[in-house]
């Protein structure tokens, strides 16, 4: 498991990146491009993902407890088993 806790990825191009099983607690992904990124089983507790592009991102089994995905754009390819308790999620993400 790679630890990237509290890292600032704001504005970064992370299209197609493999971030599976990464620990990114409290990390910032504001306006990051996460299209097609693999975040399966990632620990994204309290991550800030406002206005991130998440179309096609794999968030299956990710821990998004308390994460802020408000105003994120696109629908992830997989949210199955993701922990979303206390997360702020836009309607587009929730509806897939």
C-alpha positions as CSV (number, residue, x, y, z in Angstrom):
1,X,0.0,0.0,0.0
2,X,1.4,3.4,-1.1
3,X,0.8,6.3,1.4
4,X,-0.1,9.6,-0.3
5,X,-2.0,11.0,2.7
6,X,-2.7,14.8,2.5
7,X,-1.0,15.0,-1.0
8,X,-2.3,17.8,-3.2
9,X,-3.2,16.5,-6.6
10,X,-5.3,19.6,-7.5
11,X,-5.4,20.2,-11.2
12,X,-3.3,17.1,-12.0
13,X,-3.8,14.9,-15.0
14,X,-4.3,11.4,-13.5
15,X,-6.2,9.9,-16.5
16,X,-5.8,6.1,-16.4
17,X,-3.5,6.1,-13.4
18,X,-3.4,3.0,-11.2
19,X,-4.0,4.2,-7.7
20,X,-5.6,1.0,-6.5
21,X,-5.1,0.3,-2.8
22,X,-3.4,3.7,-2.3
23,X,-3.9,5.5,1.0
24,X,-4.7,9.1,0.2
25,X,-6.5,10.2,3.4
26,X,-7.2,14.0,3.3
27,X,-5.7,14.3,-0.2
28,X,-6.8,17.0,-2.5
29,X,-8.0,16.2,-6.0
30,X,-9.7,19.5,-6.8
31,X,-10.3,19.8,-10.5
32,X,-8.0,16.8,-11.1
33,X,-8.7,14.7,-14.2
34,X,-9.3,11.1,-12.9
35,X,-11.1,9.8,-16.1
36,X,-10.5,6.1,-16.3
37,X,-8.3,6.0,-13.2
38,X,-8.3,2.9,-11.0
39,X,-8.9,3.8,-7.4
40,X,-10.2,0.3,-6.4
41,X,-9.9,-0.3,-2.7
42,X,-8.2,3.1,-2.2
43,X,-8.5,4.8,1.2
44,X,-9.8,8.2,0.3
45,X,-11.2,9.2,3.7
46,X,-11.9,12.9,3.9
47,X,-10.4,13.4,0.4
48,X,-11.4,16.6,-1.3
49,X,-12.5,15.8,-4.9
50,X,-14.5,18.9,-5.8
51,X,-15.0,19.5,-9.5
52,X,-12.8,16.4,-10.3
53,X,-13.5,14.6,-13.6
54,X,-14.3,11.1,-12.6
55,X,-15.9,9.7,-15.7
56,X,-15.0,6.0,-16.0
57,X,-13.0,5.9,-12.8
58,X,-13.1,2.7,-10.8
59,X,-14.0,3.5,-7.3
60,X,-15.2,0.0,-6.4
61,X,-14.5,-0.9,-2.7
62,X,-12.9,2.5,-2.1
63,X,-13.3,4.0,1.3
64,X,-14.7,7.5,0.6
65,X,-15.9,8.1,4.2
66,X,-16.4,11.9,4.6
67,X,-15.0,12.6,1.1
68,X,-16.2,15.7,-0.8
69,X,-17.1,14.8,-4.4
70,X,-19.4,17.9,-4.8
71,X,-19.6,19.3,-8.3
72,X,-17.5,16.4,-9.6
73,X,-18.1,15.7,-13.3
74,X,-19.0,12.4,-14.9
75,X,-20.0,9.1,-13.5
76,X,-17.5,6.5,-12.3
77,X,-17.5,3.1,-14.0
78,X,-17.8,1.3,-10.6
79,X,-18.9,2.3,-7.2
80,X,-19.9,-1.2,-6.0
81,X,-18.9,-1.8,-2.4
82,X,-17.5,1.8,-2.0
83,X,-18.0,3.2,1.5
84,X,-19.8,6.6,1.1
85,X,-20.9,7.3,4.7
86,X,-20.8,11.0,5.4
87,X,-19.5,11.7,1.9
88,X,-20.8,14.7,-0.1
89,X,-21.7,13.3,-3.5
90,X,-23.2,15.1,-6.4
91,X,-26.4,13.7,-7.9
92,X,-24.6,12.8,-11.2
93,X,-22.2,10.5,-9.2
94,X,-24.9,8.9,-7.2
95,X,-27.1,8.3,-10.2
96,X,-24.2,6.9,-12.3
